Amino acid sequence: MINRHSPGSTRRLTLAADKGYDSVDFVADLRRMVVTPHIAQRVRHSALDGRTTRHPGYAWSQRCRKKIEEHFG
């Protein structure tokens, strides 16, 4: 579904994922495709930096993710 997003588009998309996707390669690929990664950060050696985590939208996204996952846990 991400690949259907036009690479020349200036519209920014976000993609939420769990800690398993917090890798340097995956985050770099998302940034290259103009997609903001809203990935749960690993405690140590996270691929996410302040470009994503400093925004209030990231914190909001993580709170919503937590609420959704509580029903499946």
PDB file of N, H, CA, C and O in Angstrom:
ATOM      1  N   MET A   1       0.818  -1.188   0.000  1.00  0.00           N
ATOM      2  CA  MET A   1       0.000   0.000   0.000  1.00  0.00           C
ATOM      3  C   MET A   1       0.865   1.255   0.000  1.00  0.00           C
ATOM      4  O   MET A   1       0.480   2.271  -0.579  1.00  0.00           O
ATOM      5  N   ILE A   2       2.008   1.197   0.632  1.00  0.00           N
ATOM      6  H   ILE A   2       2.321   0.371   1.103  1.00  0.00           H
ATOM      7  CA  ILE A   2       2.886   2.359   0.643  1.00  0.00           C
ATOM      8  C   ILE A   2       3.442   2.617  -0.746  1.00  0.00           C
ATOM      9  O   ILE A   2       3.632   3.766  -1.143  1.00  0.00           O
ATOM     10  N   ASN A   3       3.700   1.557  -1.476  1.00  0.00           N
ATOM     11  H   ASN A   3       3.546   0.623  -1.154  1.00  0.00           H
ATOM     12  CA  ASN A   3       4.277   1.709  -2.809  1.00  0.00           C
ATOM     13  C   ASN A   3       3.329   2.405  -3.775  1.00  0.00           C
ATOM     14  O   ASN A   3       3.783   2.943  -4.785  1.00  0.00           O
ATOM     15  N   ARG A   4       2.036   2.412  -3.501  1.00  0.00           N
ATOM     16  H   ARG A   4       1.668   1.975  -2.681  1.00  0.00           H
ATOM     17  CA  ARG A   4       1.086   3.107  -4.366  1.00  0.00           C
ATOM     18  C   ARG A   4       1.163   4.618  -4.184  1.00  0.00           C
ATOM     19  O   ARG A   4       0.644   5.365  -5.013  1.00  0.00           O
ATOM     20  N   HIS A   5       1.797   5.073  -3.122  1.00  0.00           N
ATOM     21  H   HIS A   5       2.218   4.466  -2.448  1.00  0.00           H
ATOM     22  CA  HIS A   5       1.970   6.498  -2.873  1.00  0.00           C
ATOM     23  C   HIS A   5       2.959   7.048  -3.898  1.00  0.00           C
ATOM     24  O   HIS A   5       4.042   6.488  -4.072  1.00  0.00           O
ATOM     25  N   SER A   6       2.607   8.116  -4.565  1.00  0.00           N
ATOM     26  H   SER A   6       1.727   8.571  -4.424  1.00  0.00           H
ATOM     27  CA  SER A   6       3.448   8.696  -5.602  1.00  0.00           C
ATOM     28  C   SER A   6       4.763   9.208  -5.008  1.00  0.00           C
ATOM     29  O   SER A   6       4.734  10.001  -4.066  1.00  0.00           O
ATOM     30  N   PRO A   7       5.920   8.774  -5.535  1.00  0.00           N
ATOM     31  CA  PRO A   7       7.196   9.191  -4.969  1.00  0.00           C
ATOM     32  C   PRO A   7       7.465  10.690  -5.097  1.00  0.00           C
ATOM     33  O   PRO A   7       8.215  11.240  -4.289  1.00  0.00           O
ATOM     34  N   GLY A   8       6.883  11.362  -6.078  1.00  0.00           N
ATOM     35  H   GLY A   8       6.274  10.916  -6.734  1.00  0.00           H
ATOM     36  CA  GLY A   8       7.096  12.784  -6.250  1.00  0.00           C
ATOM     37  C   GLY A   8       6.126  13.642  -5.463  1.00  0.00           C
ATOM     38  O   GLY A   8       6.199  14.870  -5.516  1.00  0.00           O
ATOM     39  N   SER A   9       5.227  13.016  -4.738  1.00  0.00           N
ATOM     40  H   SER A   9       5.168  12.019  -4.694  1.00  0.00           H
ATOM     41  CA  SER A   9       4.213  13.740  -3.986  1.00  0.00           C
ATOM     42  C   SER A   9       4.827  14.443  -2.785  1.00  0.00           C
ATOM     43  O   SER A   9       5.759  13.935  -2.162  1.00  0.00           O
ATOM     44  N   THR A  10       4.293  15.619  -2.468  1.00  0.00           N
ATOM     45  H   THR A  10       3.536  16.032  -2.974  1.00  0.00           H
ATOM     46  CA  THR A  10       4.757  16.348  -1.288  1.00  0.00           C
ATOM     47  C   THR A  10       3.872  16.058  -0.079  1.00  0.00           C
ATOM     48  O   THR A  10       4.173  16.505   1.028  1.00  0.00           O
ATOM     49  N   ARG A  11       2.796  15.324  -0.278  1.00  0.00           N
ATOM     50  H   ARG A  11       2.551  14.961  -1.178  1.00  0.00           H
ATOM     51  CA  ARG A  11       1.900  14.957   0.815  1.00  0.00           C
ATOM     52  C   ARG A  11       2.582  13.910   1.684  1.00  0.00           C
ATOM     53  O   ARG A  11       3.025  12.878   1.179  1.00  0.00           O
ATOM     54  N   ARG A  12       2.669  14.162   2.968  1.00  0.00           N
ATOM     55  H   ARG A  12       2.310  15.000   3.378  1.00  0.00           H
ATOM     56  CA  ARG A  12       3.361  13.257   3.869  1.00  0.00           C
ATOM     57  C   ARG A  12       2.388  12.256   4.469  1.00  0.00           C
ATOM     58  O   ARG A  12       1.335  12.629   4.985  1.00  0.00           O
ATOM     59  N   LEU A  13       2.748  10.990   4.395  1.00  0.00           N
ATOM     60  H   LEU A  13       3.604  10.687   3.975  1.00  0.00           H
ATOM     61  CA  LEU A  13       1.980   9.917   5.008  1.00  0.00           C
ATOM     62  C   LEU A  13       2.664   9.487   6.297  1.00  0.00           C
ATOM     63  O   LEU A  13       3.847   9.762   6.497  1.00  0.00           O
ATOM     64  N   THR A  14       1.927   8.816   7.169  1.00  0.00           N
ATOM     65  H   THR A  14       0.966   8.592   7.006  1.00  0.00           H
ATOM     66  CA  THR A  14       2.520   8.227   8.362  1.00  0.00           C
ATOM     67  C   THR A  14       2.249   6.732   8.336  1.00  0.00           C
ATOM     68  O   THR A  14       1.245   6.277   7.789  1.00  0.00           O
ATOM     69  N   LEU A  15       3.149   5.984   8.928  1.00  0.00           N
ATOM     70  H   LEU A  15       3.965   6.354   9.373  1.00  0.00           H
ATOM     71  CA  LEU A  15       3.002   4.544   9.015  1.00  0.00           C
ATOM     72  C   LEU A  15       3.296   4.122  10.439  1.00  0.00           C
ATOM     73  O   LEU A  15       4.380   4.390  10.956  1.00  0.00           O
ATOM     74  N   ALA A  16       2.352   3.472  11.072  1.00  0.00           N
ATOM     75  H   ALA A  16       1.471   3.254  10.652  1.00  0.00           H
ATOM     76  CA  ALA A  16       2.531   2.989  12.445  1.00  0.00           C
ATOM     77  C   ALA A  16       2.939   1.522  12.414  1.00  0.00           C
ATOM     78  O   ALA A  16       2.447   0.744  11.597  1.00  0.00           O
ATOM     79  N   ALA A  17       3.844   1.157  13.313  1.00  0.00           N
ATOM     80  H   ALA A  17       4.244   1.789  13.977  1.00  0.00           H
ATOM     81  CA  ALA A  17       4.306  -0.227  13.387  1.00  0.00           C
ATOM     82  C   ALA A  17       4.831  -0.497  14.798  1.00  0.00           C
ATOM     83  O   ALA A  17       5.025   0.421  15.593  1.00  0.00           O
ATOM     84  N   ASP A  18       5.055  -1.788  15.086  1.00  0.00           N
ATOM     85  H   ASP A  18       4.898  -2.534  14.440  1.00  0.00           H
ATOM     86  CA  ASP A  18       5.549  -2.137  16.409  1.00  0.00           C
ATOM     87  C   ASP A  18       7.079  -2.115  16.444  1.00  0.00           C
ATOM     88  O   ASP A  18       7.727  -1.771  15.456  1.00  0.00           O
ATOM     89  N   LYS A  19       7.641  -2.483  17.583  1.00  0.00           N
ATOM     90  H   LYS A  19       7.115  -2.762  18.386  1.00  0.00           H
ATOM     91  CA  LYS A  19       9.084  -2.389  17.795  1.00  0.00           C
ATOM     92  C   LYS A  19       9.898  -3.237  16.829  1.00  0.00           C
ATOM     93  O   LYS A  19      11.064  -2.936  16.573  1.00  0.00           O
ATOM     94  N   GLY A  20       9.312  -4.269  16.303  1.00  0.00           N
ATOM     95  H   GLY A  20       8.365  -4.514  16.511  1.00  0.00           H
ATOM     96  CA  GLY A  20      10.030  -5.147  15.386  1.00  0.00           C
ATOM     97  C   GLY A  20      10.457  -4.449  14.105  1.00  0.00           C
ATOM     98  O   GLY A  20      11.384  -4.905  13.434  1.00  0.00           O
ATOM     99  N   TYR A  21       9.807  -3.369  13.762  1.00  0.00           N
ATOM    100  H   TYR A  21       9.055  -2.999  14.307  1.00  0.00           H
ATOM    101  CA  TYR A  21      10.138  -2.626  12.548  1.00  0.00           C
ATOM    102  C   TYR A  21      11.082  -1.464  12.811  1.00  0.00           C
ATOM    103  O   TYR A  21      11.345  -0.678  11.901  1.00  0.00           O
ATOM    104  N   ASP A  22      11.592  -1.332  14.008  1.00  0.00           N
ATOM    105  H   ASP A  22      11.378  -1.971  14.747  1.00  0.00           H
ATOM    106  CA  ASP A  22      12.502  -0.246  14.358  1.00  0.00           C
ATOM    107  C   ASP A  22      13.923  -0.619  13.937  1.00  0.00           C
ATOM    108  O   ASP A  22      14.779  -0.899  14.776  1.00  0.00           O
ATOM    109  N   SER A  23      14.157  -0.618  12.619  1.00  0.00           N
ATOM    110  H   SER A  23      13.461  -0.390  11.938  1.00  0.00           H
ATOM    111  CA  SER A  23      15.480  -0.922  12.087  1.00  0.00           C
ATOM    112  C   SER A  23      15.928   0.224  11.184  1.00  0.00           C
ATOM    113  O   SER A  23      15.107   0.952  10.625  1.00  0.00           O
ATOM    114  N   VAL A  24      17.218   0.365  11.057  1.00  0.00           N
ATOM    115  H   VAL A  24      17.884  -0.227  11.511  1.00  0.00           H
ATOM    116  CA  VAL A  24      17.789   1.462  10.281  1.00  0.00           C
ATOM    117  C   VAL A  24      17.341   1.392   8.819  1.00  0.00           C
ATOM    118  O   VAL A  24      16.980   2.411   8.230  1.00  0.00           O
ATOM    119  N   ASP A  25      17.363   0.202   8.240  1.00  0.00           N
ATOM    120  H   ASP A  25      17.656  -0.625   8.718  1.00  0.00           H
ATOM    121  CA  ASP A  25      16.994   0.045   6.828  1.00  0.00           C
ATOM    122  C   ASP A  25      15.535   0.396   6.583  1.00  0.00           C
ATOM    123  O   ASP A  25      15.218   1.109   5.631  1.00  0.00           O
ATOM    124  N   PHE A  26      14.651  -0.098   7.429  1.00  0.00           N
ATOM    125  H   PHE A  26      14.908  -0.678   8.202  1.00  0.00           H
ATOM    126  CA  PHE A  26      13.222   0.138   7.240  1.00  0.00           C
ATOM    127  C   PHE A  26      12.884   1.621   7.398  1.00  0.00           C
ATOM    128  O   PHE A  26      12.120   2.169   6.604  1.00  0.00           O
ATOM    129  N   VAL A  27      13.442   2.267   8.408  1.00  0.00           N
ATOM    130  H   VAL A  27      14.063   1.822   9.053  1.00  0.00           H
ATOM    131  CA  VAL A  27      13.181   3.686   8.636  1.00  0.00           C
ATOM    132  C   VAL A  27      13.746   4.517   7.485  1.00  0.00           C
ATOM    133  O   VAL A  27      13.108   5.478   7.053  1.00  0.00           O
ATOM    134  N   ALA A  28      14.916   4.170   6.988  1.00  0.00           N
ATOM    135  H   ALA A  28      15.434   3.390   7.339  1.00  0.00           H
ATOM    136  CA  ALA A  28      15.520   4.897   5.860  1.00  0.00           C
ATOM    137  C   ALA A  28      14.668   4.744   4.603  1.00  0.00           C
ATOM    138  O   ALA A  28      14.481   5.707   3.861  1.00  0.00           O
ATOM    139  N   ASP A  29      14.151   3.538   4.360  1.00  0.00           N
ATOM    140  H   ASP A  29      14.304   2.755   4.963  1.00  0.00           H
ATOM    141  CA  ASP A  29      13.280   3.321   3.203  1.00  0.00           C
ATOM    142  C   ASP A  29      11.999   4.150   3.301  1.00  0.00           C
ATOM    143  O   ASP A  29      11.548   4.720   2.308  1.00  0.00           O
ATOM    144  N   LEU A  30      11.420   4.218   4.494  1.00  0.00           N
ATOM    145  H   LEU A  30      11.787   3.755   5.301  1.00  0.00           H
ATOM    146  CA  LEU A  30      10.210   5.019   4.676  1.00  0.00           C
ATOM    147  C   LEU A  30      10.490   6.494   4.425  1.00  0.00           C
ATOM    148  O   LEU A  30       9.701   7.171   3.766  1.00  0.00           O
ATOM    149  N   ARG A  31      11.587   6.990   4.936  1.00  0.00           N
ATOM    150  H   ARG A  31      12.228   6.440   5.471  1.00  0.00           H
ATOM    151  CA  ARG A  31      11.929   8.405   4.737  1.00  0.00           C
ATOM    152  C   ARG A  31      12.174   8.714   3.261  1.00  0.00           C
ATOM    153  O   ARG A  31      11.819   9.792   2.786  1.00  0.00           O
ATOM    154  N   ARG A  32      12.770   7.788   2.548  1.00  0.00           N
ATOM    155  H   ARG A  32      13.059   6.912   2.934  1.00  0.00           H
ATOM    156  CA  ARG A  32      13.008   7.955   1.116  1.00  0.00           C
ATOM    157  C   ARG A  32      11.695   8.025   0.341  1.00  0.00           C
ATOM    158  O   ARG A  32      11.606   8.700  -0.684  1.00  0.00           O
ATOM    159  N   MET A  33      10.668   7.318   0.842  1.00  0.00           N
ATOM    160  H   MET A  33      10.740   6.769   1.675  1.00  0.00           H
ATOM    161  CA  MET A  33       9.349   7.313   0.195  1.00  0.00           C
ATOM    162  C   MET A  33       8.446   8.436   0.699  1.00  0.00           C
ATOM    163  O   MET A  33       7.257   8.443   0.383  1.00  0.00           O
ATOM    164  N   VAL A  34       8.971   9.374   1.467  1.00  0.00           N
ATOM    165  H   VAL A  34       9.937   9.368   1.724  1.00  0.00           H
ATOM    166  CA  VAL A  34       8.237  10.513   2.042  1.00  0.00           C
ATOM    167  C   VAL A  34       7.124  10.010   2.962  1.00  0.00           C
ATOM    168  O   VAL A  34       5.987  10.477   2.898  1.00  0.00           O
ATOM    169  N   VAL A  35       7.476   9.046   3.819  1.00  0.00           N
ATOM    170  H   VAL A  35       8.400   8.667   3.870  1.00  0.00           H
ATOM    171  CA  VAL A  35       6.552   8.490   4.793  1.00  0.00           C
ATOM    172  C   VAL A  35       7.163   8.685   6.183  1.00  0.00           C
ATOM    173  O   VAL A  35       8.320   8.335   6.413  1.00  0.00           O
ATOM    174  N   THR A  36       6.375   9.245   7.108  1.00  0.00           N
ATOM    175  H   THR A  36       5.435   9.528   6.922  1.00  0.00           H
ATOM    176  CA  THR A  36       6.849   9.454   8.471  1.00  0.00           C
ATOM    177  C   THR A  36       6.631   8.177   9.276  1.00  0.00           C
ATOM    178  O   THR A  36       5.496   7.715   9.390  1.00  0.00           O
ATOM    179  N   PRO A  37       7.684   7.599   9.833  1.00  0.00           N
ATOM    180  CA  PRO A  37       7.521   6.368  10.605  1.00  0.00           C
ATOM    181  C   PRO A  37       7.042   6.656  12.024  1.00  0.00           C
ATOM    182  O   PRO A  37       7.736   7.325  12.790  1.00  0.00           O
ATOM    183  N   HIS A  38       5.872   6.161  12.374  1.00  0.00           N
ATOM    184  H   HIS A  38       5.308   5.617  11.752  1.00  0.00           H
ATOM    185  CA  HIS A  38       5.376   6.244  13.748  1.00  0.00           C
ATOM    186  C   HIS A  38       5.520   4.849  14.351  1.00  0.00           C
ATOM    187  O   HIS A  38       4.541   4.150  14.614  1.00  0.00           O
ATOM    188  N   ILE A  39       6.759   4.484  14.555  1.00  0.00           N
ATOM    189  H   ILE A  39       7.554   5.052  14.342  1.00  0.00           H
ATOM    190  CA  ILE A  39       7.106   3.151  15.023  1.00  0.00           C
ATOM    191  C   ILE A  39       7.398   3.218  16.512  1.00  0.00           C
ATOM    192  O   ILE A  39       8.012   4.172  16.989  1.00  0.00           O
ATOM    193  N   ALA A  40       6.956   2.201  17.246  1.00  0.00           N
ATOM    194  H   ALA A  40       6.458   1.426  16.858  1.00  0.00           H
ATOM    195  CA  ALA A  40       7.277   2.129  18.669  1.00  0.00           C
ATOM    196  C   ALA A  40       8.789   1.992  18.809  1.00  0.00           C
ATOM    197  O   ALA A  40       9.402   1.129  18.181  1.00  0.00           O
ATOM    198  N   GLN A  41       9.384   2.845  19.634  1.00  0.00           N
ATOM    199  H   GLN A  41       8.886   3.546  20.144  1.00  0.00           H
ATOM    200  CA  GLN A  41      10.832   2.849  19.796  1.00  0.00           C
ATOM    201  C   GLN A  41      11.311   1.709  20.669  1.00  0.00           C
ATOM    202  O   GLN A  41      10.692   1.374  21.679  1.00  0.00           O
ATOM    203  N   ARG A  42      12.424   1.120  20.262  1.00  0.00           N
ATOM    204  H   ARG A  42      12.926   1.392  19.442  1.00  0.00           H
ATOM    205  CA  ARG A  42      13.104   0.186  21.139  1.00  0.00           C
ATOM    206  C   ARG A  42      13.788   0.994  22.232  1.00  0.00           C
ATOM    207  O   ARG A  42      14.104   2.165  22.025  1.00  0.00           O
ATOM    208  N   VAL A  43      14.019   0.399  23.372  1.00  0.00           N
ATOM    209  H   VAL A  43      13.764  -0.553  23.540  1.00  0.00           H
ATOM    210  CA  VAL A  43      14.638   1.102  24.491  1.00  0.00           C
ATOM    211  C   VAL A  43      16.082   1.467  24.156  1.00  0.00           C
ATOM    212  O   VAL A  43      16.526   2.577  24.447  1.00  0.00           O
ATOM    213  N   ARG A  44      16.806   0.545  23.551  1.00  0.00           N
ATOM    214  H   ARG A  44      16.445  -0.357  23.315  1.00  0.00           H
ATOM    215  CA  ARG A  44      18.200   0.803  23.186  1.00  0.00           C
ATOM    216  C   ARG A  44      18.366   0.660  21.683  1.00  0.00           C
ATOM    217  O   ARG A  44      17.711  -0.174  21.057  1.00  0.00           O
ATOM    218  N   HIS A  45      19.231   1.465  21.109  1.00  0.00           N
ATOM    219  H   HIS A  45      19.763   2.143  21.617  1.00  0.00           H
ATOM    220  CA  HIS A  45      19.608   1.384  19.692  1.00  0.00           C
ATOM    221  C   HIS A  45      18.419   1.572  18.751  1.00  0.00           C
ATOM    222  O   HIS A  45      18.228   0.787  17.823  1.00  0.00           O
ATOM    223  N   SER A  46      17.639   2.588  18.987  1.00  0.00           N
ATOM    224  H   SER A  46      17.794   3.226  19.742  1.00  0.00           H
ATOM    225  CA  SER A  46      16.489   2.861  18.141  1.00  0.00           C
ATOM    226  C   SER A  46      16.933   3.572  16.863  1.00  0.00           C
ATOM    227  O   SER A  46      17.866   4.375  16.882  1.00  0.00           O
ATOM    228  N   ALA A  47      16.260   3.270  15.756  1.00  0.00           N
ATOM    229  H   ALA A  47      15.503   2.618  15.739  1.00  0.00           H
ATOM    230  CA  ALA A  47      16.557   3.920  14.479  1.00  0.00           C
ATOM    231  C   ALA A  47      15.851   5.264  14.359  1.00  0.00           C
ATOM    232  O   ALA A  47      16.179   6.056  13.476  1.00  0.00           O
ATOM    233  N   LEU A  48      14.886   5.530  15.234  1.00  0.00           N
ATOM    234  H   LEU A  48      14.620   4.887  15.951  1.00  0.00           H
ATOM    235  CA  LEU A  48      14.165   6.796  15.191  1.00  0.00           C
ATOM    236  C   LEU A  48      14.958   7.874  15.909  1.00  0.00           C
ATOM    237  O   LEU A  48      15.617   7.623  16.918  1.00  0.00           O
ATOM    238  N   ASP A  49      14.879   9.066  15.369  1.00  0.00           N
ATOM    239  H   ASP A  49      14.344   9.270  14.549  1.00  0.00           H
ATOM    240  CA  ASP A  49      15.576  10.182  15.997  1.00  0.00           C
ATOM    241  C   ASP A  49      14.573  11.294  16.301  1.00  0.00           C
ATOM    242  O   ASP A  49      13.363  11.094  16.194  1.00  0.00           O
ATOM    243  N   GLY A  50      15.073  12.441  16.671  1.00  0.00           N
ATOM    244  H   GLY A  50      16.056  12.603  16.757  1.00  0.00           H
ATOM    245  CA  GLY A  50      14.233  13.550  17.084  1.00  0.00           C
ATOM    246  C   GLY A  50      13.350  14.123  15.995  1.00  0.00           C
ATOM    247  O   GLY A  50      12.382  14.822  16.295  1.00  0.00           O
ATOM    248  N   ARG A  51      13.662  13.842  14.727  1.00  0.00           N
ATOM    249  H   ARG A  51      14.449  13.274  14.484  1.00  0.00           H
ATOM    250  CA  ARG A  51      12.817  14.356  13.641  1.00  0.00           C
ATOM    251  C   ARG A  51      11.388  13.855  13.774  1.00  0.00           C
ATOM    252  O   ARG A  51      10.445  14.562  13.417  1.00  0.00           O
ATOM    253  N   THR A  52      11.225  12.673  14.271  1.00  0.00           N
ATOM    254  H   THR A  52      11.991  12.099  14.562  1.00  0.00           H
ATOM    255  CA  THR A  52       9.893  12.085  14.409  1.00  0.00           C
ATOM    256  C   THR A  52       9.369  12.219  15.829  1.00  0.00           C
ATOM    257  O   THR A  52       8.225  12.627  16.031  1.00  0.00           O
ATOM    258  N   THR A  53      10.178  11.887  16.794  1.00  0.00           N
ATOM    259  H   THR A  53      11.107  11.556  16.629  1.00  0.00           H
ATOM    260  CA  THR A  53       9.702  11.758  18.166  1.00  0.00           C
ATOM    261  C   THR A  53       9.445  13.080  18.870  1.00  0.00           C
ATOM    262  O   THR A  53       8.777  13.088  19.904  1.00  0.00           O
ATOM    263  N   ARG A  54       9.941  14.190  18.360  1.00  0.00           N
ATOM    264  H   ARG A  54      10.483  14.183  17.520  1.00  0.00           H
ATOM    265  CA  ARG A  54       9.732  15.470  19.042  1.00  0.00           C
ATOM    266  C   ARG A  54       8.358  16.076  18.775  1.00  0.00           C
ATOM    267  O   ARG A  54       7.950  17.002  19.476  1.00  0.00           O
ATOM    268  N   HIS A  55       7.647  15.576  17.786  1.00  0.00           N
ATOM    269  H   HIS A  55       7.979  14.824  17.217  1.00  0.00           H
ATOM    270  CA  HIS A  55       6.359  16.146  17.421  1.00  0.00           C
ATOM    271  C   HIS A  55       5.231  15.584  18.283  1.00  0.00           C
ATOM    272  O   HIS A  55       5.248  14.406  18.638  1.00  0.00           O
ATOM    273  N   PRO A  56       4.254  16.419  18.620  1.00  0.00           N
ATOM    274  CA  PRO A  56       3.138  15.942  19.438  1.00  0.00           C
ATOM    275  C   PRO A  56       2.326  14.845  18.749  1.00  0.00           C
ATOM    276  O   PRO A  56       1.710  14.019  19.424  1.00  0.00           O
ATOM    277  N   GLY A  57       2.317  14.826  17.422  1.00  0.00           N
ATOM    278  H   GLY A  57       2.817  15.497  16.874  1.00  0.00           H
ATOM    279  CA  GLY A  57       1.582  13.798  16.682  1.00  0.00           C
ATOM    280  C   GLY A  57       2.133  12.406  16.921  1.00  0.00           C
ATOM    281  O   GLY A  57       1.383  11.430  16.907  1.00  0.00           O
ATOM    282  N   TYR A  58       3.434  12.305  17.140  1.00  0.00           N
ATOM    283  H   TYR A  58       4.044  13.098  17.151  1.00  0.00           H
ATOM    284  CA  TYR A  58       4.038  11.009  17.415  1.00  0.00           C
ATOM    285  C   TYR A  58       3.561  10.475  18.761  1.00  0.00           C
ATOM    286  O   TYR A  58       3.203   9.303  18.875  1.00  0.00           O
ATOM    287  N   ALA A  59       3.555  11.329  19.777  1.00  0.00           N
ATOM    288  H   ALA A  59       3.845  12.281  19.685  1.00  0.00           H
ATOM    289  CA  ALA A  59       3.098  10.913  21.110  1.00  0.00           C
ATOM    290  C   ALA A  59       1.626  10.520  21.060  1.00  0.00           C
ATOM    291  O   ALA A  59       1.222   9.534  21.677  1.00  0.00           O
ATOM    292  N   TRP A  60       0.836  11.278  20.338  1.00  0.00           N
ATOM    293  H   TRP A  60       1.164  12.079  19.837  1.00  0.00           H
ATOM    294  CA  TRP A  60      -0.596  10.967  20.196  1.00  0.00           C
ATOM    295  C   TRP A  60      -0.780   9.622  19.502  1.00  0.00           C
ATOM    296  O   TRP A  60      -1.612   8.815  19.916  1.00  0.00           O
ATOM    297  N   SER A  61      -0.013   9.385  18.458  1.00  0.00           N
ATOM    298  H   SER A  61       0.663  10.041  18.122  1.00  0.00           H
ATOM    299  CA  SER A  61      -0.087   8.128  17.717  1.00  0.00           C
ATOM    300  C   SER A  61       0.250   6.936  18.610  1.00  0.00           C
ATOM    301  O   SER A  61      -0.403   5.896  18.530  1.00  0.00           O
ATOM    302  N   GLN A  62       1.270   7.084  19.460  1.00  0.00           N
ATOM    303  H   GLN A  62       1.801   7.929  19.525  1.00  0.00           H
ATOM    304  CA  GLN A  62       1.668   5.996  20.344  1.00  0.00           C
ATOM    305  C   GLN A  62       0.620   5.720  21.422  1.00  0.00           C
ATOM    306  O   GLN A  62       0.417   4.569  21.809  1.00  0.00           O
ATOM    307  N   ARG A  63      -0.047   6.769  21.905  1.00  0.00           N
ATOM    308  H   ARG A  63       0.117   7.704  21.591  1.00  0.00           H
ATOM    309  CA  ARG A  63      -1.126   6.564  22.892  1.00  0.00           C
ATOM    310  C   ARG A  63      -2.299   5.825  22.257  1.00  0.00           C
ATOM    311  O   ARG A  63      -2.879   4.931  22.873  1.00  0.00           O
ATOM    312  N   CYS A  64      -2.652   6.198  21.021  1.00  0.00           N
ATOM    313  H   CYS A  64      -2.181   6.924  20.520  1.00  0.00           H
ATOM    314  CA  CYS A  64      -3.745   5.509  20.328  1.00  0.00           C
ATOM    315  C   CYS A  64      -3.391   4.052  20.062  1.00  0.00           C
ATOM    316  O   CYS A  64      -4.235   3.168  20.213  1.00  0.00           O
ATOM    317  N   ARG A  65      -2.151   3.800  19.667  1.00  0.00           N
ATOM    318  H   ARG A  65      -1.466   4.518  19.544  1.00  0.00           H
ATOM    319  CA  ARG A  65      -1.701   2.448  19.418  1.00  0.00           C
ATOM    320  C   ARG A  65      -1.816   1.584  20.669  1.00  0.00           C
ATOM    321  O   ARG A  65      -2.227   0.425  20.608  1.00  0.00           O
ATOM    322  N   LYS A  66      -1.448   2.167  21.792  1.00  0.00           N
ATOM    323  H   LYS A  66      -1.114   3.108  21.842  1.00  0.00           H
ATOM    324  CA  LYS A  66      -1.518   1.457  23.074  1.00  0.00           C
ATOM    325  C   LYS A  66      -2.957   1.068  23.399  1.00  0.00           C
ATOM    326  O   LYS A  66      -3.217  -0.055  23.831  1.00  0.00           O
ATOM    327  N   LYS A  67      -3.893   1.998  23.191  1.00  0.00           N
ATOM    328  H   LYS A  67      -3.682   2.910  22.840  1.00  0.00           H
ATOM    329  CA  LYS A  67      -5.302   1.723  23.474  1.00  0.00           C
ATOM    330  C   LYS A  67      -5.832   0.593  22.596  1.00  0.00           C
ATOM    331  O   LYS A  67      -6.590  -0.258  23.062  1.00  0.00           O
ATOM    332  N   ILE A  68      -5.438   0.585  21.340  1.00  0.00           N
ATOM    333  H   ILE A  68      -4.822   1.275  20.961  1.00  0.00           H
ATOM    334  CA  ILE A  68      -5.898  -0.449  20.420  1.00  0.00           C
ATOM    335  C   ILE A  68      -5.320  -1.801  20.804  1.00  0.00           C
ATOM    336  O   ILE A  68      -6.039  -2.800  20.788  1.00  0.00           O
ATOM    337  N   GLU A  69      -4.048  -1.857  21.147  1.00  0.00           N
ATOM    338  H   GLU A  69      -3.464  -1.045  21.161  1.00  0.00           H
ATOM    339  CA  GLU A  69      -3.402  -3.124  21.479  1.00  0.00           C
ATOM    340  C   GLU A  69      -3.887  -3.723  22.790  1.00  0.00           C
ATOM    341  O   GLU A  69      -3.775  -4.933  22.984  1.00  0.00           O
ATOM    342  N   GLU A  70      -4.425  -2.911  23.697  1.00  0.00           N
ATOM    343  H   GLU A  70      -4.516  -1.927  23.540  1.00  0.00           H
ATOM    344  CA  GLU A  70      -4.932  -3.434  24.964  1.00  0.00           C
ATOM    345  C   GLU A  70      -6.077  -4.419  24.733  1.00  0.00           C
ATOM    346  O   GLU A  70      -6.238  -5.363  25.508  1.00  0.00           O
ATOM    347  N   HIS A  71      -6.867  -4.218  23.690  1.00  0.00           N
ATOM    348  H   HIS A  71      -6.736  -3.452  23.061  1.00  0.00           H
ATOM    349  CA  HIS A  71      -7.993  -5.112  23.408  1.00  0.00           C
ATOM    350  C   HIS A  71      -7.525  -6.462  22.887  1.00  0.00           C
ATOM    351  O   HIS A  71      -8.213  -7.467  23.064  1.00  0.00           O
ATOM    352  N   PHE A  72      -6.373  -6.495  22.254  1.00  0.00           N
ATOM    353  H   PHE A  72      -5.813  -5.678  22.110  1.00  0.00           H
ATOM    354  CA  PHE A  72      -5.873  -7.745  21.700  1.00  0.00           C
ATOM    355  C   PHE A  72      -4.955  -8.493  22.655  1.00  0.00           C
ATOM    356  O   PHE A  72      -4.659  -9.667  22.437  1.00  0.00           O
ATOM    357  N   GLY A  73      -4.504  -7.826  23.706  1.00  0.00           N
ATOM    358  H   GLY A  73      -4.744  -6.872  23.883  1.00  0.00           H
ATOM    359  CA  GLY A  73      -3.575  -8.446  24.659  1.00  0.00           C
ATOM    360  C   GLY A  73      -4.310  -9.203  25.657  1.00  0.00           C
ATOM    361  O   GLY A  73      -3.705  -9.799  26.548  1.00  0.00           O
TER     362      GLY A  73
END
